[in-house]
């Protein structure tokens, strides 16, 4: 690929590239703030009905000898009801009598345990009992925003450029992040958070794209993983904000304000040279290339720049005659259809389990802040594991192994006594670590399963499956209100089944990449021939964010079969880079 040939004259991943790369990784921290903030903004503390004689400032604890006289037993949980109270005249004589009233009345006010969460949207707007679905809907609609943002901002960044869309997303994120913090009621809050969810795709996705477009194929594996480690750092720092800021409104605003700092990037972050080349602006692209060369104290030969322009023109002429791939092509052939359905299910399960576990830390027992920090910290070894094993053990081995291990850990929580909360937390965190590795692997594995001519559209469908999982995750977590282990068991069962079913997919490591529909249909039916010089899509997308699916798409070949000899995933990337985006 011509542009990657230029990179060797720029020193590969030189000083200039490293500086811009680090600057572009930092917004991942801010995006993590917004994606994980819901754990604290929508925290549901322990609560009970406020009895008729109690004032609005009543304290949560109620003497044990009065509980059976105040509340009926919930037949579903076998605990005192938090949504109904006994229909009694709560006088001194009633308390002294010791006989519970027969009637029951629904609650209209509640008293909250503020020892763990002093303030949240749940306590302010009473999103409990028959209104508990509202807090799940808030997280779910946030993920709808993420999905719409990945589609919308991805398209806009292709059309209008990476840099302007990055800053437009950033400005919107700050505005609507503050609006969410001052929202007077639930609808405004949820709408603002939904827009913030969309902007996380715009900010992180576009920044990730710019960063990866500066990096050569040999460095993309590490660049992608390190970028995701920045996201994990932001994950853990969110708990730090929540530790010091107990009011949910101030917390939302505090998590938003750091985004203002990135506005100064306008003077430091360049437009993507690849995008400029693919959109008929070669003079600006060459200016950026020469600036990078000067910063790295190197010189790019003029003949290399001339070759870059010539090959880009030829590629654009070739691409103009290419037909657009169709999603229906995936389902016309039985073997390809079977593999596609398995891959879609894997994406759905990985997203559902990852976000379900990330947002379920408050229900695990123990210290919710500590649980949250551990949940973010386990992602670091998860990504490091991929760096060490993905190109050695094979994709299917890691995907299946991680999903089965995650499922086993989560299902094991069912037999842990409720008194051993620390063990439940340990098992849940082991499951989180495994599903993080699995999620990184499924990007690579999926890209190598689909043939070149439909790879991009197939990954788009996979992304949609993942987003559906993220949208449903809050509702599964809501089941924990009725039985604490239930969400973990559902996530565990699905992860285990997904891991076992993935054994039906063919291994792709060091195999020839399918190019045509016929190749995709035959791949897995018969033994494929290893390619001694095989590369890996993992060099590009492993470690990509759970919400940067479009980035993964942009790092794959669109619809054109590659020249003979370029039949591995890494080599296939070359056609796309010369094409338009990479």
C-alpha positions in Angstrom: 0.0 0.0 0.0 1.4 3.4 -1.0 0.8 5.2 2.2 2.3 2.5 4.3 5.3 2.7 2.0 5.5 6.4 3.0 5.5 5.4 6.7 8.9 3.8 6.5 10.3 7.1 5.4 8.7 8.7 8.5 10.4 6.3 10.8 7.4 4.0 11.2 5.9 4.8 14.6 8.2 7.8 15.1 8.2 10.6 17.6 5.6 12.7 15.8 3.3 9.7 15.4 3.7 8.8 19.1 3.0 12.3 20.3 -0.3 12.5 18.3 -1.2 9.0 19.2 -1.0 9.6 22.9 -3.0 12.8 22.6 -5.7 10.9 20.7 -5.8 8.1 23.3 -6.6 10.5 26.1 -10.2 11.2 25.0 -10.8 7.5 25.6 -10.6 8.3 29.3 -13.3 10.9 29.1 -15.6 8.6 27.0 -15.2 5.9 29.7 -16.4 8.4 32.2 -19.7 8.8 30.4 -20.2 5.2 29.5 -19.7 3.9 33.0 -21.2 6.9 34.9 -24.6 5.3 34.9 -23.4 2.8 37.6 -23.4 5.8 40.0 -25.9 8.2 38.5 -28.5 5.4 38.5 -27.4 3.7 41.7 -30.3 2.1 43.5 -29.6 2.0 47.3 -31.5 -0.1 49.7 -34.9 1.4 50.4 -38.2 0.9 52.3 -41.6 2.4 52.3 -42.0 5.6 54.2 -44.7 5.0 56.7 -47.6 7.5 57.1 -46.4 8.9 60.4 -42.8 9.4 59.2 -41.4 12.8 58.0 -39.6 13.3 54.7 -36.2 13.3 56.5 -36.8 9.9 58.2 -33.8 7.7 58.7 -33.6 4.4 56.9 -33.1 2.0 59.7 -36.3 0.7 61.4 -36.1 -1.3 64.7 -36.2 -5.0 63.9 -39.1 -5.6 66.3 -41.2 -3.2 64.1 -40.5 -4.6 60.7 -43.0 -7.4 60.8 -45.6 -4.9 62.0 -44.9 -2.4 59.2 -44.3 -4.5 56.1 -45.7 -7.7 54.6 -43.4 -10.5 53.3 -42.8 -10.4 49.5 -43.6 -13.8 48.3 -41.1 -13.5 45.4 -38.1 -12.6 47.5 -39.2 -13.9 50.9 -38.1 -10.6 52.3 -40.0 -7.7 53.7 -41.7 -5.8 50.9 -40.2 -2.5 49.8 -43.2 -1.6 47.7 -46.0 -2.1 50.1 -46.7 -1.5 53.8 -49.4 -2.9 56.2 -52.6 -0.9 56.3 -52.5 -0.1 60.0 -52.9 2.9 62.3 -49.3 3.1 63.5 -50.0 4.2 67.1 -48.2 3.2 70.3 -51.0 0.8 71.0 -50.5 -0.9 67.6 -46.7 -1.3 68.1 -47.2 -2.6 71.6 -49.9 -5.1 70.4 -47.5 -7.1 68.3 -50.2 -8.3 65.8 -49.6 -7.3 62.2 -52.5 -5.7 60.3 -54.2 -7.8 57.7 -54.5 -5.2 54.9 -51.8 -3.9 52.6 -51.3 -0.6 50.9 -48.9 0.4 48.1 -46.1 2.8 48.8 -46.1 6.4 47.5 -43.0 7.6 49.3 -39.7 5.9 50.2 -36.8 6.1 52.6 -33.4 5.4 51.2 -30.2 4.1 52.8 -27.8 6.9 52.0 -24.7 5.3 53.6 -23.4 4.0 50.3 -25.0 6.4 47.8 -25.9 9.8 49.2 -27.7 10.9 46.0 -28.7 9.5 42.7 -31.3 9.9 40.0 -33.1 7.0 41.6 -33.5 8.6 45.0 -34.4 12.0 43.5 -37.1 10.7 41.1 -38.1 7.6 43.1 -37.3 5.1 40.3 -38.1 2.0 42.4 -40.8 -0.6 42.5 -43.2 -0.2 39.6 -40.9 2.6 38.3 -37.7 0.6 38.4 -37.9 0.0 34.7 -37.1 3.7 34.2 -33.5 3.3 35.4 -32.9 0.3 33.1 -34.4 2.3 30.2 -32.0 5.2 30.9 -29.0 2.9 30.4 -30.6 1.2 27.5 -31.4 4.5 25.7 -27.8 5.6 26.3 -26.7 2.5 24.4 -29.2 3.3 21.6 -27.4 6.6 21.4 -24.1 4.8 21.2 -25.4 2.8 18.3 -26.8 5.7 16.4 -23.6 7.7 17.0 -21.4 5.0 15.6 -23.4 5.0 12.4 -24.0 8.7 12.1 -20.6 10.1 13.2 -18.8 7.4 11.3 -20.6 8.4 8.1 -20.0 12.1 8.7 -16.3 11.6 9.5 -15.9 9.7 6.1 -17.7 12.5 4.3 -16.5 15.7 6.0 -13.2 14.6 7.6 -12.0 13.2 10.9 -11.0 16.4 12.6 -14.2 18.6 12.3 -16.4 15.7 13.3 -14.2 14.9 16.3 -14.5 18.5 17.6 -18.2 18.7 16.8 -18.8 15.5 18.8 -16.7 16.9 21.6 -18.6 20.2 21.8 -21.9 18.3 21.9 -20.6 16.0 24.5 -19.7 18.8 26.8 -23.0 20.7 26.3 -25.3 17.7 26.7 -23.2 16.3 29.6 -23.8 19.5 31.5 -27.5 19.5 30.5 -27.8 16.0 32.0 -26.4 17.3 35.2 -29.0 20.1 35.5 -32.0 18.3 34.1 -35.1 19.0 36.1 -36.8 15.7 35.3 -36.2 12.2 34.0 -37.1 12.8 30.4 -34.6 15.6 29.9 -31.9 13.7 31.7 -32.4 10.6 29.6 -32.5 12.5 26.3 -29.3 14.4 27.2 -27.6 11.2 28.2 -28.7 9.6 25.0 -27.0 12.4 23.0 -23.9 12.0 25.2 -23.9 8.3 24.3 -23.9 9.2 20.6 -21.0 11.6 21.1 -18.9 9.0 22.8 -18.9 7.2 19.5 -18.0 10.4 17.7 -15.2 11.4 20.0 -13.6 8.0 20.7 -14.3 6.4 17.3 -13.0 9.3 15.3 -10.0 9.8 17.5 -9.2 6.1 17.2 -9.5 6.2 13.5 -7.1 9.2 13.2 -4.6 7.4 15.5 -4.8 4.1 13.6 -4.5 5.8 10.2 -1.1 7.1 11.3 0.2 3.7 12.3 1.6 1.0 10.1 0.3 -2.6 10.0 3.1 -4.0 12.2 2.2 -1.6 15.0 -1.6 -1.7 14.9 -2.0 -4.7 17.3 -0.2 -2.8 20.1 -1.6 0.6 19.2 -5.1 -0.8 19.4 -4.6 -2.5 22.7 -2.9 0.4 24.4 -5.7 2.7 23.2 -8.2 0.4 25.0 -6.1 0.4 28.1 -6.6 4.2 28.2 -10.3 3.4 28.2 -9.8 1.0 31.1 -7.9 3.7 33.0 -10.9 6.0 32.6 -13.1 3.2 33.8 -11.3 3.0 37.1 -11.0 6.8 37.5 -14.8 7.1 37.3 -14.9 5.4 40.7 -12.4 8.0 42.0 -14.8 10.8 41.0 -17.7 9.0 42.7 -15.7 8.5 45.8 -15.2 12.2 46.4 -18.4 13.5 44.8 -21.6 12.2 46.3 -24.2 14.3 44.6 -25.2 12.8 41.3 -25.6 16.2 39.6 -22.2 17.4 40.5 -20.8 14.0 39.6 -22.3 14.2 36.1 -20.9 17.7 35.6 -17.5 16.8 37.0 -17.2 13.9 34.6 -18.1 16.2 31.7 -15.8 19.1 32.4 -12.5 17.3 31.5 -13.8 17.2 27.9 -13.3 20.9 27.7 -9.5 20.4 27.8 -9.6 18.5 24.6 -10.9 21.5 22.7 -7.3 22.8 22.6 -6.5 19.8 20.3 -7.6 21.9 17.4 -4.1 23.4 17.2 -2.3 20.1 17.7 -4.2 17.3 16.0 -4.0 17.1 12.2 -6.5 15.8 9.7 -5.9 12.3 8.6 -3.5 12.2 5.6 -5.1 9.1 4.4 -8.5 10.8 4.4 -7.2 13.8 2.6 -5.6 11.6 -0.1 -8.8 9.6 -0.6 -10.9 12.8 -0.9 -8.9 14.6 -3.6 -6.8 16.8 -1.3 -3.3 15.5 -2.0 -1.5 18.9 -1.5 -2.7 19.0 2.2 -1.8 15.4 2.7 1.7 15.9 1.5 2.1 19.0 3.7 1.2 16.8 6.7 3.6 14.1 5.6 6.4 16.5 5.3 5.6 18.1 8.6 5.8 14.7 10.3 9.1 14.0 8.5 10.6 17.2 9.8 9.5 16.5 13.3 11.1 13.1 13.1 14.2 14.6 11.5 13.8 12.6 8.3 13.1 13.3 4.6 10.6 11.7 2.3 11.9 11.2 -1.2 10.0 13.1 -3.9 9.5 9.9 -6.0 7.7 8.3 -3.0 5.3 11.2 -2.8 4.7 11.1 -6.6 4.0 7.3 -6.4 1.6 7.9 -3.6 -0.5 10.3 -5.6 -0.4 8.1 -8.7 -1.5 5.0 -6.9 -4.2 6.8 -5.1 -5.7 8.1 -8.4 -5.7 4.7 -9.9 -7.3 3.2 -6.9 -10.1 5.8 -6.9 -10.8 5.1 -10.5 -11.0 1.4 -9.9 -13.2 1.8 -6.9 -15.7 4.0 -8.8 -16.9 0.9 -10.8 -17.2 -1.5 -7.9 -20.7 -2.7 -7.0 -21.9 -2.3 -3.4 -22.1 -5.5 -1.4 -25.4 -6.6 0.1 -26.1 -8.1 3.5 -28.4 -10.6 1.8 -25.4 -12.2 0.2 -24.5 -13.6 3.6 -27.7 -15.5 3.8 -27.9 -17.0 0.4 -25.4 -19.9 1.1 -25.8 -22.4 3.9 -22.3 -22.6 5.2 -21.8 -18.9 5.1 -25.2 -18.3 6.7 -24.4 -20.8 9.5 -21.1 -19.1 10.3 -22.7 -15.6 10.1 -25.4 -16.6 12.6 -22.9 -18.0 15.0 -20.8 -14.8 14.7 -23.8 -12.6 15.3 -24.6 -14.5 18.4 -21.1 -14.2 19.7 -21.2 -10.5 19.2 -24.5 -10.2 21.0 -23.4 -12.4 23.9 -20.0 -10.6 24.3 -21.6 -7.1 24.4 -24.5 -8.2 26.6 -22.1 -9.9 29.1 -19.5 -7.2 29.1 -21.9 -4.3 29.7 -24.1 -6.4 32.0 -21.1 -7.1 34.3 -19.8 -3.6 34.0 -23.1 -2.1 35.2 -23.9 -4.8 37.7 -21.1 -4.1 40.2 -23.6 -2.5 42.7 -25.5 -5.7 43.0 -22.5 -8.0 43.8 -22.4 -7.1 47.5 -19.6 -5.7 49.4 -18.1 -2.3 48.6 -19.6 -1.1 45.3 -16.7 1.3 44.6 -14.1 -1.4 45.1 -16.0 -3.8 42.9 -16.2 -1.1 40.2 -12.4 -0.5 40.3 -11.6 -4.2 40.2 -14.0 -4.6 37.2 -12.0 -1.9 35.3 -8.6 -3.2 36.5 -9.1 -6.7 35.2 -9.3 -5.4 31.7 -5.6 -4.5 31.7 -4.4 -8.2 32.1 -7.2 -9.2 29.7 -5.8 -7.0 26.9 -2.2 -8.0 27.8 -3.3 -11.6 27.4 -4.4 -11.0 23.8 -1.0 -9.3 23.0 0.8 -12.5 24.1 -1.5 -15.2 22.7 -3.6 -14.0 19.8 -1.0 -14.7 17.1 0.2 -17.9 18.8 -2.7 -19.9 20.0 -5.3 -19.1 17.3 -8.5 -17.1 17.3 -10.9 -19.9 17.8 -9.0 -21.3 20.8 -9.0 -18.0 22.6 -12.5 -17.0 21.7 -14.0 -20.4 22.8 -11.7 -20.7 25.8 -12.4 -17.3 27.1 -16.2 -17.5 26.6 -16.4 -20.9 28.2 -14.2 -19.8 31.1 -16.3 -16.7 31.6 -19.5 -18.7 31.5 -18.1 -21.2 34.0 -17.1 -18.5 36.5 -20.4 -16.8 36.3 -22.5 -20.0 36.6 -20.4 -21.0 39.6 -21.7 -18.0 41.6 -25.0 -20.0 41.8 -23.5 -22.4 44.3 -21.7 -19.8 46.4 -23.4 -19.2 49.8 -24.8 -15.7 50.1 -22.6 -15.2 53.1 -19.5 -15.5 50.9 -20.0 -12.2 49.0 -16.2 -11.9 48.4 -16.2 -15.1 46.5 -19.1 -14.0 44.3 -17.1 -10.8 43.5 -14.0 -12.8 42.6 -15.8 -15.1 40.3 -17.7 -12.2 38.6 -14.4 -10.4 38.1 -12.7 -13.5 36.6 -15.7 -13.7 34.2 -15.3 -10.0 33.4 -11.7 -10.5 32.6 -12.3 -13.4 30.3 -15.2 -11.8 28.5 -13.0 -8.7 27.9 -10.4 -10.9 26.1 -13.2 -12.7 24.2 -14.7 -9.4 23.1 -11.3 -8.3 21.7 -10.9 -11.6 19.9 -14.3 -11.6 18.2 -13.4 -8.5 16.2 -10.4 -10.4 14.7 -12.1 -13.7 14.3 -15.2 -12.2 12.6 -13.2 -10.1 10.1 -11.3 -13.2 9.0 -14.3 -15.4 8.6 -16.2 -13.2 6.1 -15.0 -13.0 2.5 -13.5 -9.8 1.2 -16.5 -8.8 -1.0 -18.9 -8.6 2.0 -16.6 -8.1 4.9 -17.5 -4.6 5.7 -21.3 -5.0 5.5 -21.0 -8.3 7.5 -19.1 -6.5 10.3 -21.7 -3.8 10.3 -24.4 -6.4 10.9 -22.2 -7.9 13.7 -21.9 -4.4 15.2 -25.7 -4.1 15.3 -25.9 -7.5 17.1 -23.5 -6.2 19.7 -25.5 -3.0 20.2 -28.7 -5.0 20.7 -26.9 -6.9 23.5 -25.8 -3.6 25.1 -29.3 -2.2 24.9 -30.8 -5.3 26.6 -28.1 -5.6 29.4 -29.7 -3.1 31.8 -33.0 -5.0 31.7 -31.3 -8.3 32.6 -29.5 -6.5 35.5 -32.9 -5.4 36.7 -33.7 -9.0 37.5 -31.2 -8.8 40.3 -33.8 -6.9 42.3 -35.7 -10.2 42.5 -32.8 -12.6 42.9 -29.3 -11.3 43.1 -27.5 -14.1 41.2 -30.0 -14.2 38.3 -28.2 -11.7 36.0 -24.9 -13.5 36.5 -26.5 -16.8 35.7 -28.0 -15.5 32.5 -24.8 -13.9 31.4 -22.9 -17.0 32.3 -25.2 -19.4 30.5 -25.2 -17.4 27.3 -21.4 -17.0 27.4 -20.9 -20.7 27.9 -23.3 -21.6 25.1 -21.6 -19.1 22.8 -18.2 -20.5 23.6 -19.3 -24.1 22.8 -21.1 -23.1 19.6 -18.0 -21.2 18.4 -16.2 -24.5 18.2 -18.3 -25.0 15.0 -16.4 -22.1 13.4 -13.3 -22.8 11.4 -9.9 -21.6 12.6 -8.6 -18.6 10.7 -5.1 -18.1 12.1 -2.4 -18.4 9.4 -5.1 -19.4 6.8 -5.8 -17.9 3.4 -8.4 -15.2 3.7 -11.6 -15.9 1.8 -12.0 -13.3 -1.0 -15.1 -14.3 -3.0 -18.5 -15.5 -1.9 -17.5 -19.0 -3.1 -14.4 -18.8 -1.0 -16.5 -17.9 2.0 -18.9 -20.7 1.4 -16.1 -23.3 1.1 -14.1 -22.0 4.0 -14.6 -24.4 6.8 -16.0 -27.2 4.6 -12.5 -28.4 3.8 -9.1 -28.0 5.3 -7.6 -24.6 4.4 -4.0 -24.2 3.4 -1.8 -22.3 5.8 -0.1 -19.3 4.4 3.4 -19.0 5.7 3.4 -15.2 5.4 0.0 -14.8 6.9 -0.7 -11.7 8.8 -3.6 -10.8 11.1 -6.5 -8.4 11.3 -5.5 -8.5 15.0 -2.7 -6.2 14.0 -5.5 -3.7 13.4 -8.6 -4.1 15.5 -7.9 -6.3 18.5 -8.6 -4.3 21.6 -10.9 -2.0 19.7 -13.5 -0.4 22.0 -16.9 -2.1 22.6 -18.4 0.9 21.0 -16.1 1.5 18.0 -17.5 -1.2 15.8 -17.4 1.1 12.8 -13.7 1.6 13.4 -13.3 -2.2 13.1 -15.4 -2.0 9.9 -13.2 0.7 8.5 -10.1 -1.4 9.1 -11.3 -4.1 6.8 -11.5 -4.5 3.0 -14.8 -3.3 1.5 -15.8 -5.2 -1.6 -12.9 -5.8 -3.9 -11.0 -9.1 -4.3 -7.3 -8.5 -3.8 -4.5 -9.3 -6.3 -3.1 -12.7 -6.3 -0.7 -13.3 -3.4 -2.5 -10.9 -1.1 -4.7 -13.4 0.6 -4.2 -12.9 4.3 -6.1 -10.6 6.6 -3.2 -8.3 7.1 -2.5 -8.1 3.4 -6.1 -7.7 2.6 -6.1 -4.5 4.6 -3.8 -3.0 2.0 -6.6 -2.7 -0.6 -8.8 -0.8 1.8 -6.0 1.6 2.9 -5.4 2.5 -0.7 -9.1 2.8 -1.3 -10.5 5.5 0.9 -10.1 5.2 4.7 -7.1 3.0 5.4 
